[in-house]
Amino acid sequence: MSRLVYKGLNLKPYILVFCVILPALCHKMYFSIYYNQYLHMRGEDPTTYSARVNEERRREAEKFLNSKTSVTSPQHVILETRSNVRLAVGFVTVNRESKIQDGSVYNPGYLLQTVAAILRERPSFSTRVLICNVDSNPLSNSDAVFLSSIVPVLSKYKQTDVPLKAMTLSEKLQKEKDDYVYCLNQTLALDPEYILIIEDDALGTHGTLDIIDHIIRTKLERKYHGFELKENNYTKSIIKLFSPRYIQRDFFTTKPTRIIINILELVGIGIVGATTISFVHFLLVQKWRNAYVFHKMFFVANVICCILAALAISRPHRMELRRISKQLYIMIDANDCCTPAVLYPRGAAMEFMSYMQTDRKHGRRPLDDVMDDFVRERGYRQFAVEPNLFSHIGQHSTLHTDSKLKFLQNFV
């Protein structure tokens, strides 16, 4: 038997992968090392590009919502009409209109988009939707006023057309927390098993409610032990359905479990990828030659190649492959950040609401920092569902009205 002798690795396939194939596939992936802003936006200015994308989404949402306000449609769309409410969805919203460079007022229509995304869903369980209009001048929130004929809208403040004094940052942060408590309370009044609180610029992906139901059934109420679903103690859990993609990058975390998962993901990609390449190489290259002898250096080189390719693509974009099936979504320890879309078991929502109502020591601390304190002090765990079930489409901050537009990666 003659042996296949490797005098050196043929570098041409690797050069082809890293210099041709990956750049062609990844130039629109923001966190990839191959990202090219000019090619992604086709020469448009980032602000112009973002505004155009937002306007396209808004028109689609308006078209859908207008169909719900026709005379043949019932008022207050209910996703499912069973008496026992499985999930209650509360939207926290304020007026998002802002002045643009030419002095005119621009309404991005975030609430229209986010509500439409949820109303498009067809869940198999009882679901209620309400909007918490927490603007100090509720009639100024034109999106909420328009939606009031489709879903219930509750206004925290009753005064209208009253001159409002400018608030300090500390006052704005306190109002944000008080408004969140208000929406939690109103959503809990529907007596649901689970509460989903969504900020008005968190846009749900297609199939969000179905995936949430899967998460509840297979990762909260029950959990797989081997191939068997067993009862699970889920009551001390808070589940974040959105995390900024930049903190989902490889090893961009201080959580030990997330670091371990990152390592296992990369090792798995390397081994599976190298095995596949070796098998294809055998079939296509060596099948009709003399007896093939597996060469470990060829395998090791392919492992390294696959891991480097995975790092070049970046974890936020690799995770998009998990959207193929709801069974591939994972729930891991969440990083300490952000509350655009959070799922609570009923008991957790009640305890968190009570915590924010009774503990006034938080001062200038934002809502997500207070949630982190609550989790640590009350023995809860924060989990993140990945890939994200929501995207953050808001460019305009409600806390920092004089701030510049958010960086593009948080928007598109």
N, C-alpha and C positions, 0 to 999 in steps of 0.2 A: 504494500500500500504506500503510495507516495503521499507525502505530507505537503500541506499548503504552507509555504514559508512566507512570513511577513518581514520583509527587510525594512519596512517603514510604512507608516500610514499614508494613504493617499489623501492629501488635504483638499483636493478639488471639491468633493461633496460638501465639506464643511464650509469652505469659502462660498460655495453656491448658496448654502442655507443662510449664513450670517450676512452676506453681502448682497444677495438678490432676493431670495424668497421672503425672509423676515421683514426687510424694509418695505417690500411691496404689500405685505399683509398688515403691517402694524403702523403705517404712517398716520392713521387716524386715531390711534390708541394713545390717549393723553399721557399715560404713565409709562408707556414703553420708551426705551431709549431711542427708538426710531421715529418717534412722533415728530411730525412736521406741520406746524400751524398753517403755513401757506397752502400746502396741499389739502389739508383738512377743510379749510374755510374757502378754498378756491380764490385766495387773494383778498377776501373781505376783511374789513376791520372787525376785531373780536366783538365790540359792542354792537355793531350793525348785524353781524352774524347771529348773535344771541337774541337780539330783538326780532329778527326775522323768524328764527326757530320758535320763539315764544308766540309770535303772532299766528303762525301756522297752527300751533296747538290750540290757541285760543279760539280760532275760527271753527276748528273741528268740535271743540267743546260746546260752543254756542249753537252750532247746528244740531247737536245731539240734544241739548237742553231745550231748545225751542220746540223740538218734537214732543217733549214732555209737557209743554204748556198749552198744547192744542186742546180744543174743546172736547176731543174724544178721549183725552187722557185724564185720569183721576188726579185730584189734588193730593199732594204729599205722597210721593212715591214711596212705597214700602217694599223692600227687597224680598221679604218672605213673611207670610202672615200667621205663622203659628203663634200660639199664646205665650209659650215659654221663650224668652229672648235669649238666644245663645250669645250673640255679639251685639253690642251697641257701639256705634261709631260717632264720635264727637269731633267736629271741626272747630278749632279756635281761630278766629279771624278778626282782623281790623281793616280799616280802610288802607289800601295799598297805593292809592293814587299819589303821584309825585310829579314835580315840575321837571321838565327836561330843558335842554340847552336853549331852545328857542322861546322858552317862557310858557309854553303850553302845558296842559296837565295830561299826563299819560297814565292810563289804568292798565296794568299788565294782565289783569284777569286771572290771577293765580287761583282764586277760590273757584271760579267757574271750571277750570281745568281739573282741579283735584276732586271736586264733588262729582263731576261728570265721570271721572275714571272709576269711582266707587259705584256709581249708579249703573254703569255698564255691566257690572258683575252680575252673575246669576248664581248666588250661593245656594247650597242645598240645605242650609240651616237658617233659623229665624234670625233676622238682622234688622236693626233699627238705625236710622241715620238722623242726626240733628246737627244744626249749626249754632255755635255760640258766638254771637256778634258782641265782642267785648270792646268795640270802639267807643270812646267817650262821647262821640256824636254818632249814634247808630245809623241815622239816615244818610250820613255821608258815605257809608259802606254800600255803594250801589250794587255790588255783586251779591251781597247778602240780601238786600231788598229784592232783587230780581229772583233769587232762589227761594224766597219765602213762599212762592206759589207752588213750589215743587217739593220741598222738604221743610220740616219745622225749623224755624229760626227763633232763637231766644236771645233777647238783648239784655245785657247786664245793666246798662245805663239807660235811663228813660229820658233824660233831658236832651233836647235837640236845639241846634242853632244857638248854643251858648258859647261865648268866647272862652277859649281854653288857654290857661296859662302854660307857659313852657315848663316842662318837667326836667329835673336834673337826671343824670344817668342812674343814680341810686333810686330815685322815684320811679323811673321807667322799669328798672329791674324788679322792684317790689310789685308794680302793677302787673308785670308779666306773670309773676308767681300767683298773685291774687286772681288774675284772669284764668289761669290754668286750673286753680282750685274750683272756681265757679263752673268751668266746663266739666270737670270731673264730677262735681256734685250733680249737675243737671243730667249727665249721662248715666250716673248711678241710679237716678230716679226712675229709669226705665226698667230697673231690676234685672239686669243681664248677668250672665255667668262670666262674661269677659268684656272688658272695655278697651276700645282702641281710640286713643286721642291723637288727632292728626293736626299739625299746624297747616295753615292755609297755603303754604308753598311746598308741601310734600306731595308729590305726584305718584300715585300707585301704578305699578306695572300691571300688565295684563295677567289676569288669574290670581290677583293678590288675595282675595278672600278665600278662594279654594286652597291656596297654599297655607294661609293662616289656619284654616280648619285642620289641614294635615299636620301642621306643627303642634297644634293643641292636642290632637288625638295621639300622635306618635312620639312626642318629645316632652309634653307637659303632663297630661293626664296619665299617659302610659309611656313606657320607654322600652326600647328593644334591649333584651339581654340575650345575646346570641341571635337566634331567629325567632324568639318568642317575645310578644308584647306583654309586659307586666306592669302592674300598678306603680305609679310614681308620685312622690310627694312634690307637688308643683306650686303649692300655695305661696311659698316665699320666693317667688321669682318675678322679675320684671324683664320684658323682652323688647329690645330695641330692633325696629324693623328698618332702620336707616343708620348707617355710619358713614362719615365722610370717606370717600374712596382713598384719599391720601394716607389715612391711618390703617387702611387694609393692605398696604404694601408689604412685601416680604420683610419680616423682622422689624417693622415700624411699630413696635409695641413694647410695653414693660410687663405684660401679662405672661407669666411662665407657660401657661397652657397654650396660649396663642403661638409662642415661640416654638414649642414642641410640635404643634400642628403644622406650622410653616416648614419645619425641618422634614417632617414625615411626608408632607405634600411633595416637596422637592425630590426627596429620595425616591418616593414612589414614581414620580414622573421620570426620573432618570432610569430606574430599573425597567419599568414597563416600556419606555421609549427605546431603550437599548435592546431589550429582548425582541421588540417588534422589528427594529432595523436589522438585527442579526438574522432573524428569520426571513425577512424579505431579501436580504443579501444572499442568503443560502439558496432561495428559490430562483432568484433572477440572475445571479452571477455565477454561483458555484455548482448549480445542479447538474450541468452536463460536463463538468470537469472531473478530475480524479476525486477520490473520496475526500469529502470535506472534513477538516479538523477545526473545531471551534478554537479560536485564538482569543485568549483572555484580554490581551491588550486592545484588540479591536472592540470588545465589549466594554471595557473600562473607558475607552475614548468616547464611545457612544453615550455612556452614562453621563460623562462630563459635558458632552455636547448638548444633551437634552436638558440638563440642569441649567446650563448657561443660556440656552434658548428660552427656558421658562422664566429665568430672571430678566432676560431682555424684554420679554413680553410684559411682565409684571403681573403680580397676583390679582389685582382688581379686574384685569381683562381675562386672565385664565379662568376666573370664577364664573364668567359669563357662560361657559360650557355647561355649568350645573343647571342652567335654566331649561335644559332639554327635558328634565323630569322633576316633579316636586319631590320625589324620593331622594334626589341628590342635594337638596338644600341642607345646610348644616346649621347647628345652633351651638355657638361657642361663647366663652367669656367675652363680654363686651369691654371695649375701651371706655375710659371715663370721658365721654363726650356726647353731647347732642341729644335733642328730644323731638325732632320733627315728626316721628311716628313711633308711638310706644304702646305695647299691648300689656294689659294688666289683668290678672285674675281678679275677681270682684273684691276679695279680701285684701289683696295688695293695694288696690286703688283706694279703698276706704282708709287703710292705715296710712298711706302716703298723704292723702288729703288731710287727715287729722294731724299728721306730723307738721305739715306746712301751716296749718291754721293755728296750732298751739305754740310752735317754736318760732319766735320772731327775731332770732339772733342773727339771721342770715345777712341782713344789711345789703351791701352792694353785690353780693354773690349771685350769679345767674342761676336759672332754674336747673340746668344740668349739674352744676356743682352741688346744689341742695339735694338733688336726687342721689348723687354719689354719697353724700353724708348719711342720708336715710338708709341706703343699702348697707353701709358699714355699721351704723349704730344699731340697726334693727335686725341684723342677721340675714339679710336678703342676698340674693345673687342676681347680677345683671347679665343677661345673655344677649348676643347679637345673632340675628338670622343673616346668613350670607349665602348667595349674593343678596344685595339689598332688595327689599320688596318695594321701596319707595326711592324716588330721586328728589333731590333738593333743587327746585327750579327757581327759587327766589334770588333775584339780584339786588333787591333793595331791602336794607335792614330796617326793621321797625324800632330798633333800639338806638341805632346810630344814623340819624336822618341825614347827617352831613357827610356820611362815609361814601367812598367811591364804590362803584359796582363790584360785587364779589368776583373773585378770580374765576375765569371761565370754566375750570375743571369742576367747580361746584354747580354749574348751571346746565351744561349740555352733556 
